[in-house]
Amino acid sequence: MKKLDRTATVKNPPERFTGDVWLDMVVTPQEGDQRAIVGRVRFAPGARTAWHRHARGQFLHVLAGVALMGSRDGSVLRAVPGETLYCPPGEDHWHGATPDAFMEHLAISENADDPAESTVWFEHVSDAEHAAG
């Protein structure tokens, strides 16, 4: 048993995000066969991820604001604090904040067998795609 060290907040890279987005890692694998990853992610108004997919899916548990999660078919889900969104393995999606408010969520996923293949990133989400939310 141990208490994990707190990690520094990092600003997510513009290659993968539009707008200002900050990450605090909460959980990372501690033992050889563990896969769990949990991050507290904070989005400035209008900020969002680029299109991406996760090898083992992803849960987003909303802590503050209104979260948007969009898919390639043009549908966009909304969730408020206390609600959880789920994206299945291999589905292209994006998530972010509404244009008028900050949003914070816990991002929960698992590493793939090769951690480098856990998340695959694509192009940025357009303003029109984001506005559909």
C-alpha positions as CSV (number, residue, x, y, z in Angstrom):
1,M,0.0,0.0,0.0
2,K,1.2,3.5,-0.7
3,K,0.1,7.1,-1.2
4,L,0.8,8.2,-4.8
5,D,2.7,11.5,-5.4
6,R,0.7,14.3,-6.9
7,T,1.7,15.1,-10.5
8,A,2.1,18.6,-11.9
9,T,-0.7,20.0,-14.0
10,V,0.2,20.1,-17.7
11,K,-1.3,22.0,-20.5
12,N,-2.3,19.7,-23.3
13,P,-0.6,20.1,-26.7
14,P,-2.2,22.2,-29.5
15,E,-1.6,19.3,-31.9
16,R,-4.3,17.4,-30.1
17,F,-6.5,20.1,-28.7
18,T,-8.2,23.3,-29.8
19,G,-8.2,26.0,-27.0
20,D,-6.8,25.7,-23.5
21,V,-7.0,22.3,-21.8
22,W,-5.2,21.2,-18.7
23,L,-4.6,17.7,-17.3
24,D,-3.9,16.3,-13.9
25,M,-3.1,12.6,-14.0
26,V,-4.9,10.9,-11.1
27,V,-4.2,7.2,-11.8
28,T,-1.6,5.5,-13.9
29,P,-0.6,1.8,-13.9
30,Q,1.6,0.9,-10.8
31,E,2.2,-2.8,-11.5
32,G,3.1,-4.7,-14.6
33,D,-0.3,-5.9,-15.7
34,Q,-2.4,-2.9,-14.6
35,R,-4.0,-0.8,-17.4
36,A,-6.2,1.9,-15.6
37,I,-5.6,5.5,-16.5
38,V,-7.6,8.4,-14.9
39,G,-7.1,12.0,-15.6
40,R,-8.8,15.2,-14.4
41,V,-9.2,17.3,-17.5
42,R,-10.2,21.0,-17.5
43,F,-11.4,22.7,-20.7
44,A,-11.7,26.5,-21.2
45,P,-14.9,27.6,-22.9
46,G,-15.1,26.3,-26.4
47,A,-12.0,24.1,-26.0
48,R,-12.0,20.5,-27.3
49,T,-10.0,17.5,-28.2
50,A,-9.1,16.6,-31.8
51,W,-10.7,13.5,-33.2
52,H,-9.3,10.4,-31.6
53,R,-10.1,6.8,-30.6
54,H,-9.2,4.6,-27.7
55,A,-8.3,0.9,-28.0
56,R,-10.3,-0.1,-25.0
57,G,-12.9,2.7,-24.9
58,Q,-13.3,5.6,-22.6
59,F,-15.6,6.9,-19.8
60,L,-16.0,10.6,-19.1
61,H,-17.4,11.5,-15.7
62,V,-18.4,15.2,-15.6
63,L,-17.4,17.2,-12.6
64,A,-18.3,20.8,-13.7
65,G,-19.9,22.5,-16.6
66,V,-21.5,20.8,-19.6
67,A,-19.5,18.2,-21.5
68,L,-19.9,17.6,-25.2
69,M,-19.0,14.3,-26.9
70,G,-19.3,14.0,-30.6
71,S,-19.0,11.1,-33.1
72,R,-18.3,10.9,-36.8
73,D,-22.0,10.5,-37.6
74,G,-22.5,14.1,-36.4
75,S,-24.3,13.2,-33.2
76,V,-23.3,15.1,-30.1
77,L,-24.1,14.0,-26.5
78,R,-24.3,16.4,-23.6
79,A,-23.7,15.6,-19.9
80,V,-23.8,17.6,-16.7
81,P,-22.1,17.1,-13.4
82,G,-22.7,13.7,-12.0
83,E,-23.4,12.1,-15.4
84,T,-21.0,9.8,-17.3
85,L,-20.5,9.5,-21.0
86,Y,-19.1,6.3,-22.6
87,C,-17.4,5.8,-26.0
88,P,-16.8,2.2,-27.0
89,P,-13.4,0.8,-28.2
90,G,-12.3,2.0,-31.6
91,E,-15.0,4.7,-32.1
92,D,-13.7,8.0,-33.4
93,H,-14.9,10.8,-31.1
94,W,-14.1,14.2,-29.6
95,H,-15.1,15.9,-26.3
96,G,-15.0,19.4,-25.0
97,A,-16.7,22.3,-23.4
98,T,-19.6,24.4,-24.6
99,P,-18.6,27.9,-26.0
100,D,-19.7,29.8,-22.9
101,A,-18.4,27.8,-19.9
102,F,-15.5,25.9,-18.4
103,M,-15.9,22.1,-18.2
104,E,-14.1,19.5,-16.1
105,H,-14.3,15.8,-16.3
106,L,-12.5,12.6,-15.2
107,A,-11.3,10.7,-18.3
108,I,-11.1,7.0,-17.5
109,S,-9.6,4.5,-19.9
110,E,-7.2,1.5,-20.0
111,N,-3.9,1.1,-21.8
112,A,-3.8,-1.2,-24.8
113,D,-1.3,-4.2,-24.8
114,D,1.1,-1.7,-26.3
115,P,0.5,1.6,-24.4
116,A,1.6,3.6,-27.4
117,E,-1.5,2.3,-29.2
118,S,-4.0,3.2,-26.4
119,T,-5.1,6.4,-28.1
120,V,-4.9,7.3,-31.8
121,W,-5.2,10.9,-32.7
122,F,-6.6,12.5,-35.9
123,E,-7.5,15.9,-37.3
124,H,-8.9,18.8,-35.3
125,V,-12.6,19.1,-34.8
126,S,-14.0,22.0,-36.9
127,D,-15.9,24.9,-35.5
128,A,-19.0,23.6,-37.3
129,E,-18.6,20.1,-35.8
130,H,-18.2,21.7,-32.3
131,A,-21.2,24.1,-32.9
132,A,-23.4,21.1,-33.5
133,G,-23.3,20.4,-29.8
